[in-house]
Amino acid sequence: MTKLVIYTDLDGCLLDHDSYSHAPADALLAELEAHAIPVIIASSKTRSEQIPLRNELGNQHPFIVENGAAVFIPVGYFKTRPSGTVDENGYWVKRFSLPRHHWLEIIADVSAEFSGEFTNFDNMDSRQIVSLTGLSEAAATLAASREFGEPVHWTGSDKGRQRFIRRLEQSGAHVLQGGRFLHVSGDCDKGSAMQWLHSQYRRQAAGKKPASFAIGDSQNDAAMLEAADYALIIRSASVAEPTLLRSERTLRSSKSGPGGWDQGVRKLLHSLHLLKGSTNG
């Protein structure tokens, strides 16, 4: 059983914020797989987006979608199916949020108060999503296939944005600020989803329980970074560094994107004597 499980954000971390390339981290990803250190994607991205990316990376581990709204575990990955999960298309699925249509109704209810100040994925076509994200049209279609929440592109004032968030929260929604969008969903986050999944690793471990290592670059990663045994904040020129209460066992990369991911992960693995070789800066 692994001694460490890595939980990572994608955009601006394992993937370059602009090009979406993961090339600088590819060699290390292969080393981690060879050393049986799982890399768990924990992203705002959808199931439809993450499955082809996991295939591209050769990653067959569980994954966390839509900012912690659900965890997908390949059937048979653990010896026993975790309680509270359902069988769905080859995955054991643990849900932490109500479905998307519930949050769309809440957004619609407050939309008249904020006319012209925002748009959301349900009201965009694929070309608009391409323009906002830099994704290909095919990838934008996958990004629009939300199951548990809704991304909102805010174009109004900061003051209006805060009032918009308060109105949604008064209606029972939970709003997270990501790198590009406000993410409207249930009372869930990457931290809670990570803790639930990590409890499954620890429960089914033989011998020493594995540690958790979270990687992120923005505020929607904060709960995950706070909850992990070790944390790595990736340097970003696009978003503000997440505000954390913790300071111990917390690393910061000097590089951005997958280069910073490679740098920071190697540094921790070297300090824990889990991987030989250079710390790569």
FIVOLO-797479 format. One record per atom (N, C-alpha, C, CB): residue in one letter; x, y, z. Coordinates in pm, whole numbers, plus 32768, in hexadecimal, padded with zeros to 4 digits. Glycine has a CB too. Example, Ala and Ser with C-alpha at 12.3 -4.5 7.8 and 13.67 -1.06 7.14 Angstrom:
<atoms>
A85277DC7830C A84CE7E3E830C A85287EB6830C A846B7E418389 S85057F1F82C4 S85577F9682CA S850A80038313 S85807FC4823C 
</atoms>
This chain:
<atoms>
M80557F888000 M800080008000 M8058807D8000 M7FA08001807B T802D80E27FB9 T8079815D7FAC T808D81A38032 T803481BA7F4B K80FB81EE803E K8115823D80B6 K80E182CC80A8 K81AA823F80D3 L80B882F1802F L808C837A8014 L802483797FA5 L810483D47FEE V7FBF83CE7FB3 V7F5D83E27F48 V7F5E84767F27 V7ECE83B17F73 I7F6C84967EA6 I7F7285217E77 I7EE9854A7E40 I7FE085337E0B Y7EB885BD7E6D Y7E3885F47E3F Y7E5786787DFA Y7DD186067EB5 T7E3986837D7A T7E6486F97D31 T7DF7873E7CE1 T7ED286D47CD6 D7DFB87C37CE6 D7DAE88157C8B D7DEB88087BFE D7DAB88A97CBA L7DA088347B9A L7DD1882A7B10 L7E0088B17AD9 L7D6487F27AB6 D7DA3890A7AB7 D7DC789877A74 D7E2489DB7ACA D7D4A89D67A52 G7E9789FF7A91 G7EF98A4E7ADA G7F5289FC7B34 G7EB48AB47B2B C7F38897A7B3B C7F8889207B8F C7FC288B07B38 C7F3288E47C03 L7F7D88417B2E L7FAC87D57AD9 L7FA287FB7A46 L7F5D87547AF4 L7F4588547A26 L7F358887799D L7F5B891A7998 L7EA48872796A D7FA08943792D D7FBF89CF7919 D7F3E8A20790E D801789E3789C H7F3A8A95794C H7EBF8AE57951 H7E8E8B0D78C6 H7ED68B6279A5 D7EEA8B247869 D7EC48B5477E4 D7EC38AE6777A D7F228BC177B8 S7F2D8A937778 S7F388A2E770E S7EF989A87734 S7FC98A1876EC Y7EE1899377B6 Y7EAC891577EC Y7F0E88A077D9 Y7E2788F377A9 S7F8C88BE77C0 S7FF2885577B2 S8019881F783C S806E888B7768 H8034879C7840 H8068875E78BB H80F5872778A5 H800B86EE78EA A813187487834 A81B1870D780C A821F87187876 A81E0874D778E P8232878C78B9 P829F8794791B P829187357991 P82A88820794F A821A86FF79A8 A820486A37A18 A81FF861279ED A818586C77A60 D820885F7796B D81F2856E7939 D825685087971 D81F9856D78A2 A82D5852E7975 A833B84CF79A5 A832184AB7A37 A83C9850B7996 L82FF850E7A87 L82E584F47B14 L826584A27B26 L82DA85777B62 L81FF84BD7AD6 L8184846D7ADE L81A283D97AC6 L811C84A07A78 A81FA83BD7A66 A821F83327A4B A826A82F67AC2 A8275832979CC E82C283457B00 E830A83147B75 E82AC82F77BE9 E8374837A7BA0 L824B834E7BFE L81EB833B7C6A L819B82BA7C54 L818C83B37C74 E817282A37BDA E812782297BBB E817D81AE7BD5 E80F5822A7B29 A81FC81B67BAE A825881457BC3 A826F812A7C57 A82DD81607B7E H826581927CAB H827981837D3B H81F681717D86 H82C381FC7D72 A818981597D3D A810581407D79 A80D781B27DD2 A810780BE7DCA I80F1822E7DA5 I80C082A57DEA I804D82DD7D96 I813383107DFF P7FD182CD7DC3 P7F5F82F87D71 P7F5983907D64 P7EDD82C47DAE V7F3383BF7CEE V7F17844C7CD5 V7E8284597CBB V7F6B84847C5C I7E3E849E7D16 I7DAD84AF7D10 I7D8E853A7CDA I7D6C84997D9B I7D4C85417C69 I7D2285C17C33 I7CAB85F47C85 I7CFC85B57B9C A7CB786707CB5 A7C4C86B07D02 A7C37873A7CC5 A7C6F86BA7D9D S7BD387457C71 S7BC887B97C1B S7B3987EE7C15 S7BF887987B90 S7B2A88667BDF S7AA6889B7BBF S7A70885C7B3E S7AAA89347BB2 K7AC488137AF8 K7A9C87D77A79 K7A3687667A8E K7B1787A37A2F T79EC87497A24 T798286E57A28 T79B986587A19 T791C870079BC R796285F77A32 R7986856C7A17 R79AA855B7983 R7910850C7A3D S795B85977929 S7973858A7899 S79FA85C17870 S790685D0784B E7A28862A78B4 E7AAC86627897 E7B1C860D78D0 E7AB586EF78CE Q7B0785D97948 Q7B748596798D Q7B92850B7957 Q7B55858D7A1F I7B2D84C37929 I7B45843A78FA I7BA784367886 I7AC183FA78D1 P7B968487781A P7BFB848277AE P7C8484B277DA P7BCC84D57739 L7C8A85137836 L7D0B85427868 L7D5084D478B6 L7CFB85C078BF R7D07848D7909 R7D41841D7954 R7D7683B378F6 R7CD983E179B3 N7D2C8398788C N7D5C83377829 N7DDD836877E7 N7CF0831D77BE E7DE283E877C9 E7E5A8424778C E7ED2841877E9 E7E4084B77768 L7EB98429786B L7F25842378CF L7F45839478FB L7EFE84767948 G7EF3833378D1 G7F0482AA7901 G7EE0829C7993 G7F93827C78EC N7E8282EE79C1 N7E5B82F27A4D N7DD982A57A5F N7E4A83857A7E Q7DDC823B7AAF Q7D6781E87AC7 Q7D3881EE7B58 Q7D8481587AA0 H7D5B825C7B9B H7D38826D7C28 H7CB282B57C35 H7DA782BB7C72 P7C7A82BA7CAE P7BFF83087CC4 P7C15839A7CA0 P7BD182FC7D57 F7BA783E47C91 F7BB184737C72 F7B3A84BE7CAE F7BB784887BDA I7B52853E7CC7 I7AF085967D09 I7AC585FF7CA4 I7B2C85D87D8A V7A42860E7C8F V7A0F86687C28 V79C986E27C63 V79AF861E7BCC E79C1874A7C11 E797087C07C2C E798187F77CBA E78DF87A07C14 N7A01880D7CDC N7A2388487D5F N79F087F87DD6 N79EC88D37D66 G79F987747DCC G79D587207E3E G794586F47E41 G79F287677EBC A78FA87097DD3 A786D86E37DD0 A785B864B7DCE A782A87207D56 A78BC86027D9B A78B285707D97 A793D85327D88 A785785427D24 V794984B77DB9 V79C284677DA9 V799F83ED7D55 V79FE843C7E35 F79F283D17CF0 F79E0835C7C9A F7A5582FB7CB1 F79D883877C03 I7A3382807CD8 I7A9782197CF4 I7A8081A67C92 I7A8D81E77D89 P7AE481807C41 P7AD0810D7BE8 P7AA480927C37 P7B5080EF7B9A V7A3E804E7C06 V7A0C7FD67C49 V7A7E7F717C59 V79967F977BFA G7A907F3E7CD3 G7AF97EDE7CF1 G7B7D7F1D7D1C G7B117E8A7C7A Y7B847FA27D1D Y7C027FE57D42 Y7C287FC37DD1 Y7BF5807F7D31 F7BC77FC87E2C F7BDB7F9B7EB5 F7BA37F0E7EC4 F7B977FFD7F1A K7BCF7EC97F2C K7BA27E3E7F40 K7B0B7E387F58 K7BEC7DFF7FB6 T7AD77E9C7F9D T7A477E9F7FB8 T7A0E7F257F8D T7A2B7E85804D R79927F267F62 R79537FA27F36 R79397FFD7FAF R78CF7F857EEA P7965807A7FAA P794E80D5801B P78B980EB8034 P7993815B8003 S789380F280B2 S7807810980D3 S77DE819480A4 S77F080FA816B G776081A0807F G772D82218051 G7743823C7FBF G776A828C809E T777D81DB7F77 T779381ED7EE7 T772A819E7E98 T782181BF7EBF V771A81C57E1A V76C0817D7DC0 V770F81507D46 V764881D77D95 D76E680E07D0C D772280AD7C90 D76ED80FC7C1A D770580167C7E E774881337BC8 E771B81827B56 E7783817E7AE6 E770082137B80 N776481357A7B N77B881327A03 N784B81147A21 N77AF81B779BA G786280AE7A73 G78EB80847A8F G792E80CC7B02 G793C80967A17 Y78E481207B49 Y791C816A7BBA Y78C681577C36 Y792981FF7B98 W790A815B7CAA W78C5816E7D2A W78C282057D3F W790D81227DA2 V784B823D7D4B V783C82CE7D4E V780882FB7DD7 V77DC82FD7CDF K7850835A7E13 K7826839A7E8E K7800842B7E6D K789683947EFC R778284517E85 R775284D77E64 R774B852D7EE2 R76C784D07E22 F777385AC7ED3 F776F860C7F42 F771786857F21 F77FC863A7F64 S76D886867EAD S768986F97E84 S760986CD7E3E S76DB87547E28 L75A387227E44 L752B870F7DF4 L754E87257D60 L74BA876F7E21 P74FA86F87D03 P751A87057C75 P751587947C42 P74BC86B17C24 R754D87A87BCE R755D882C7B91 R74DB88797B86 R759A881E7B09 H746E88377B5D H73F288817B43 H73C188CC7BBF H738588207B12 H73E088977C35 H73B888DB7CB1 H73FC89637CBB H73DC88857D2C W747C896B7C9A W74C889E87CA5 W74A58A477C33 W755E89CB7CA7 L74848A107BBE L74588A667B50 L73D78AB07B74 L74438A137AD1 E737E8A6D7BBB E73018AAD7BE5 E731D8B207C46 E72A38A467C26 I737B8B0D7CA0 I739D8B767D00 I73DD8BED7CB8 I73FD8B3F7D6C I74368BD27C59 I74748C3F7C0C I74098C8B7BBE I74E08C087BAC A73AB8C437B82 A733F8C837B36 A72EA8CDC7B90 A72E78C1A7AF4 D72D58CB27C0B D72828CFE7C68 D72BD8D877C8A D726D8CAE7CE6 V73438D927C89 V73828E127CAE V73B48E607C35 V73F58DF97D0D S73A88E277BBE S73E58E627B47 S73B08EEE7B28 S73CF8E097AD0 A732F8F087B42 A72F58F8C7B22 A73388FFB7B73 A725F8F8B7B3D E73678FDA7BEB E73A8903E7C40 E743290657C0C E73B4900A7CCE F746D900E7BB9 F74F790237B8D F74FF901F7AF4 F75558FB87BCA S749A90557AB3 S749290527A21 S750C909579E2 S7411909879F1 G754C904E7985 G75C09083793F G76429079798A G75A8910F791D E763F90417A03 E76B9903B7A54 E76FC8FB27A52 E769990617AE2 F76BD8F4F7A1A F76F98EC97A15 F76BA8E7779A5 F76E88E817A9C T77018E0F7983 T76C88DA6792F T76F88D217967 T76F08DB77899 N76B68CB67943 N76DD8C337977 N76DA8BCC7905 N767F8C0679EB F77198B5A791D F772C8AF778B3 F76AA8ACF786F F77708A7D78EB D763E8AC578BC D75BF8A9A7883 D758A8AFC781B D75588A8778F1 N75B98B797822 N758D8BDE77C3 N75F58BFC7757 N756C8C5D780D M76608BAF7754 M76CA8BC476F1 M76C98B547689 M77538BCB7736 D76F48B74760E D770F8B0B75AE D77A38AE875B7 D76E68B36751D S77CC8A82756F S78568A51757B S78BC8ABA7551 S786989D37526 R78988B1174F1 R78F68B7974C4 R79128BDE7533 R78C08BC17449 Q78AC8BFE7581 Q78C08C5A75F2 Q79198C1B765D Q78398C83762F I79058B9A7677 I79598B5676DA I79E98B4E76A8 I79238AC876F7 V79FA8B367626 V7A808B3675EA V7AC48BBC7602 V7A798B177553 S7A7A8C2975EA S7AB28CAF75F9 S7ADE8CCA7688 S7A4C8D1775CE L7A928C9A76EA L7AB18CB57777 L7B1E8C5A77AF L7A358CA777C9 T7B2B8BE37779 T7B858B7F77B4 T7C008B607761 T7B3A8B0277CB G7BFA8B7876DE G7C688B507687 G7C658ABD7663 G7CE98B6F76C8 L7BF98A777688 L7BEA89EA7665 L7BC789DA75D1 L7B7D89A976BC S7BDE8964759C S7BAC89457517 S7B14893B751E S7BEB88C074E0 E7AD2893E74A9 E7A40893674AA E7A1188B074E3 E7A0A894A741C A7A59884474C2 A7A3387C174F7 A7A4387BE758F A7A88875274B7 A7AB187F775C1 A7AC887FA7651 A7A6388547697 A7B5788297670 A7A3C88C07655 A79D8891B768E A795288D5769E A79C889987637 T7931887F763F T78B488327649 T78B787D776C3 T789E87DF75C9 L792B879976DD L793987447753 L7930879777D2 L79BF86F7774F A796A881077D0 A796788677845 A78D988927867 A79BD88E2782E A7884889A7801 A77F988C57817 A77A18855784E A77BE88F87796 S77D587DC784E S778287697879 S778887587910 S77B186E87834 R775B87C17956 R775C87BE79E8 R76F3875D7A1D R7743884B7A21 E770F87217A8E E76AF86C77AD0 E768286FA7B58 E76EC863E7AE0 F76D887497B9B F76BF87697C27 F76C187FE7C47 F772287257C7C G76ED88537BED G76F888E17C0A G76FD89337B8B G777388FC7C5E E771389B57B9B E77108A0F7B28 E777C8A7A7B34 E76878A507B1C P77D48A887ACF P78368AF57ACD P77F48B777AA0 P78AD8AD17A71 V78158BE47AE4 V77E08C687AC6 V78548CC57AA4 V778E8CA07B3E H78478D0B7A32 H78AA8D6F7A0B H78768DF77A36 H78C78D6A7970 W78B78E327A9B W78898EB17AD1 W78C98F247A86 W78A88EBB7B67 T78798F837A56 T78AC8FF67A0B T788B907B7A4F T78748FF5797E G784390767ABF G781E90F07B06 G7889911C7B68 G779C90DA7B50 S786391727BC4 S78C091AA7C27 S78DF91457C95 S7887922B7C64 D794B91617CDE D796C910B7D51 D790091117DBB D79F491357D8D K78C991877DD0 K785F91967E32 K77E491467E0A K783B922A7E43 G77C2914C7D88 G775190FF7D57 G7768906A7D61 G773391257CC8 R77E590427D4A R78078FB37D53 R77F08F807DE1 R78998F9B7D29 Q78198FCD7E44 Q78058FA37ECE Q776F8F9A7EF1 Q784B90047F2D R77228FF87EBD R76918FF57ED6 R76518F7D7E90 R764E90797EA7 F76818F5F7E18 F76518EEB7DCB F766D8E697E18 F76958EE67D40 I76E68E5E7E4E I770B8DE77E9A I76B38DD97F16 I77A08DED7EC2 R769C8E497F5C R76488E437FD4 R75BA8E157FB2 R76438ECC801A R75848E467F44 R74FD8E1F7F1C R74F68D897EFE R74D08E6F7EA1 L755A8D547EBA L755C8CC57E9D L75698C747F1D L75CF8CA47E3E E75BF8CA17F78 E75D38C597FF5 E75558C5B804C E76478C948042 Q750B8CC88046 Q748D8CCF808F Q74278C69805B Q74538D5C8086 S74398C417FDD S73E08BDE7FA0 S74158B507FAD S73CB8BFF7F0E G74838B407FF8 G74B88ABA8012 G752A8A8F7FBB G744D8A598006 A75578AE77F61 A75C78AC27F0B A764C8ADC7F51 A75C08B117E87 H76B38A9C7F1F H773C8AAF7F4F H778B8AE37ED8 H777A8A297F8A V77D48B517EE8 V78198B917E78 V78AF8B927E92 V77E58C217E62 L78FB8B5D7E33 L798D8B5A7E3B L79C78BAF7DCA L79C28ACA7E34 Q7A2C8C007DEA Q7A718C4F7D85 Q7AE38BFC7D4C Q7AA68CD47DC0 G7ADB8BD87CCE G7B458B8E7C8C G7BA28BEB7C40 G7B0B8B257C2D G7BF58BB17BEB G7C538C017B9E G7C108C597B36 G7CB68BA87B5A R7BA08C2B7AFF R7B598C767A97 R7AC88C957AB9 R7B5E8C297A17 F7A888C3F7B08 F79F98C497B1B F79D28C3F7BAF F79B28BDD7ACC L79598C6E7BCD L79178C4C7C49 L78D38BC67C34 L78B18CBB7C75 H78E68B697C90 H78AB8AE47C82 H783B8AD67CE9 H79168A747C95 V77C18AC67CB7 V77498ABF7D0A V771F8A2E7D17 V76D68B167CCF S771889FD7D93 S76F789707DA9 S76C389607E37 S777389147D90 G76C788E37E67 G769C88C77EF0 G770A88E77F54 G767288377EFE D76F188C97FD2 D775188E3803C D77BB8876803A D770B88E980C8 C781088807FD6 C787A881C7FC3 C78F788677F96 C785187AE7F5A D796888287FA7 D79E588617F77 D7A4A87F17F64 D7A1B88CD7FD9 K7AB988137F29 K7B2087AE7F0E K7B5687727F8F K7B9287EC7EBD G7B5987C37FF9 G7B8F87918077 G7B3B872080B1 G7B98880080DB S7AB8873180B5 S7A6086C980EB S7A65864B8095 S79CF86FD80F4 A7A65865E8011 A7A6C85EA7FB8 A7AF185A17FC8 A7A5986157F27 M7B5E85ED7FD3 M7BE285B07FE8 M7BE58561806B M7C50861C7FE9 Q7BB1859B80D6 Q7BB385578157 Q7B6384D68152 Q7B7D85B281C4 W7AF084D9810F W7AA0845E8104 W7AED83F480B6 W7A19847C80BF L7B26841B8043 L7B6F83B97FF2 L7BEB8387803B L7B9783F67F6B H7C3283E2807F H7CAB83B880C4 H7C8A83588137 H7CF7843180FA S7C1583688172 S7BEC830B81DC S7BDC827D81A3 S7B698339821E Q7BB982738123 Q7BAE81EF80E5 Q7C3981B280D1 Q7B6481F9805D Y7C99820580A7 Y7D2381D3809B Y7D5781A38123 Y7D8082418062 R7D3E81F2818A R7D7181CF820E R7D2981548247 R7D618246826D R7CA8814C822F R7C5980DB8262 R7C8880578224 R7BC480F08246 Q7CAF805B81A6 Q7CD17FDF8160 Q7D687FC98158 Q7C967FE180D5 A7DB5801E819E A7E45800D819E A7E6F7F9E81FC A7E89809081C5 A7ED67F5781D5 A7F127EF2822C A7F927F2F8266 A7F307E6B81DD G7F977F3882EA G800D7F748327 G7FFF800A8335 G80887F5382D6 K806C8054831C K806E80E48330 K800B812B82D4 K80FB811A8318 K7FC18188830C K7F5B81D082BF K7F9E82388265 K7EF58214831D P7F70824681EA P7FAF82A6818E P7F91833781B5 P7F81828E8100 A7FF083908199 A7FDE841F81AE A7F9C845C8132 A8066846481CD S7F6284D38143 S7F23851B80D5 S7F74859780B2 S7E91854180F8 F7F7B85B58031 F7FC986267FFE F7F71866F7F99 F805185F77FBC A7F4886E97FB8 A7EED87357F62 A7F3987A27F18 A7E7B87737FB5 I7F1187B97E9B I7F53881C7E45 I7EE988767E07 I7FA887D67DD7 G7EFD88FA7E14 G7E9E89577DD9 G7EDB89E07DC7 G7E2289627E2F D7E8E8A397D84 D7EC28AC07D6B D7E5D8B2F7D87 D7EEF8ACA7CDD S7DDE8B0D7DA2 S7D798B767DB3 S7D208B5A7E2B S7D248B827D34 Q7CC58BB77E46 Q7C778BAF7EC0 Q7C1C8B357EC4 Q7C258C2B7ECF N7BEF8B037E51 N7B998A8C7E55 N7BE78A0E7E78 N7B538A7A7DD0 D7C6B8A1B7E87 D7CBF89AB7EB6 D7CDB89B37F4C D7D4389A97E69 A7CB28A227F8C A7CDC8A3D8015 A7CB289CF8077 A7CA38AC08043 A7C3589A0806C A7C05893A80CB A7C5788BA80BE A7B70891B80B4 M7C7B88968044 M7CCD881F802D M7D5A88338062 M7CD187FD7F96 L7D9388A98049 L7E1A88C68079 L7E1F88C78112 L7E4B894C8042 E7DB888FA8152 E7DB388FF81E5 E7DA888738221 E7D3E89548214 A7D5E881A81DF A7D3C8798821A A7DAA872F8209 A7CBD876581DE A7E04874381AA A7E6886DD818C A7EDA86DC81F2 A7EA086F38100 D7F20866C81F7 D7F968664824E D800486C0821C D7FCA85D38254 Y801286CA8198 Y807487228159 Y802C877380ED Y80EC86D1811C A805B87EE80D7 A801B88448073 A80858886801C A7FC388AE80B7 L806388987F9C L80B888DF7F3E L806489487EF7 L80F9887D7ED7 I808E89C67F03 I804D8A337EBC I80A08A537E40 I803E8AB27F18 I80618A477DCD I80A48A627D4F I80A08AF87D31 I80648A117CDB R81118B307D10 R81198BBE7CEC R80C38BD97C71 R81AC8BE87CD1 S80798C497C76 S80218C6C7C06 S802A8D007BE8 S7F8F8C457C25 A80288D1F7B66 A80238DAB7B3A A7F948DD27B19 A807E8DC17AC1 S7F388D727B23 S7EAE8D897AF7 S7E4C8D9B7B69 S7E818D177AA1 V7E658D597BDB V7E078D607C4B V7E548D7E7CCC V7DB78CDC7C59 A7E0C8DB37D2E A7E498DCF7DB1 A7E658D4D7DFB A7DEE8E2A7E05 E7ED28D4C7E46 E7EF48CD67E95 E7E858CBA7EFA E7F7B8CE97EDC P7E608C3C7F0D P7DF88C1D7F6F P7E238C457FFC P7DD78B887F6B T7DC28C74804A T7DDC8C9A80D4 T7DCE8C20812D T7D7D8D0B8102 L7E3A8BFC8173 L7E3A8B8781C9 L7E588BAD8259 L7EA08B208196 L7E218B5E82B5 L7E418B6E8342 L7EC18B228365 L7DCE8B3D839A R7EDB8AB7831F R7F4E8A64833D R7FCE8AA4830B R7F3D89D982FF S803D8A7E8347 S80C18AA78317 S81238A318318 S80F98B1A836D E810E89D18373 E8166895E8379 E814988FD8306 E815789168400 R81B088B782DC R81A588548271 R8164888E81F4 R815587DB82A1 T8183890D81D8 T814B89538165 T81BB8985810C T80F089C78192 L81BC895B8090 L82228982802F L81E789E67FCD L825A89067FE5 R823E8A377F90 R82188A917F24 R827A8A817EB2 R82138B247F54 S82478A727E3A S82A18A647DC8 S82D08AED7D99 S825A8A197D54 S83458AF37D5F S83748B717D22 S834F8B767C8F S840C8B807D33 K832E8B027C56 K83028AFA7BCB K82698AF07BC9 K83438A817B81 S822F8B0C7B57 S819E8B027B49 S81788A857AFB S81668B7F7B04 G80F78A637AFE G80C389F57AAD G810689707AC6 G80CF8A177A1E P810B891B7A5F P814388957A71 P81D888957A93 P812D884479F5 G821F88FF7A6F G82AB890A7A99 G82B5891A7B2F G82F0897F7A53 G825D896C7B69 G8258897B7BFB G822688FE7C3F G820089F07C20 W81C988B87BFE W819488387C31 W820887D47C3E W812388007BD2 D825587C67BD4 D82C8876B7BD4 D832B87947C41 D830D876A7B4A Q834788147C49 Q83A788487CAB Q837B882A7D3A Q83BA88DE7C99 G82FF884C7D5A G82CF883D7DE2 G82BD87AD7E0D G824E88847DF2 V828A87597DB3 V827686CC7DD5 V82FB86877DEA V822686837D66 R835A86A47D93 R83DF86687DA5 R841E86927E2A R843B868F7D30 K840A870E7E4F K8444873E7ECD K840B86F27F44 K842A87D57EDE L838686DE7F45 L834B86947FB5 L837686037FB3 L82B2869E7FB2 L837085C47F3F L839485377F37 L842585217F60 L837D85027EAA H847C857E7F3A H850985747F63 H8515857E7FFB H855E85E47F1F S84CA85DB8039 S84D385ED80CA S849B85768115 S848A866C80F4 L843B852F80D8 L840084B98117 L8448843880EF L836D84B080F2 H84B08445809D H850083D2806F H84A9836D8022 H8544838C80E7 L844983A27FD6 L83F4834B7F86 L841F83437EF5 L8366837A7F8D L8475839D7ECC L84A183A17E40 L852E83D47E3C L844483F87DE9 K8585838D7DF7 K861083B77DEC K861F841A7D7A K866D833C7DD7 G868F84627D7B G86AD84BB7D0B G869C854D7D31 G8654849A7C96 S86A685A17CCC S86A686317CDD S861E86647D0C S86CD86767C5C T862386D17D59 T85A787167D7E T857B87777D13 T85BA87607E02 N85C987827CA6 N85A587D37C32 N858C88677C59 N852987997BEF G85E4889C7CA5 G85DC892B7CC8 G859889427D4A G859389777C5D 
</atoms>
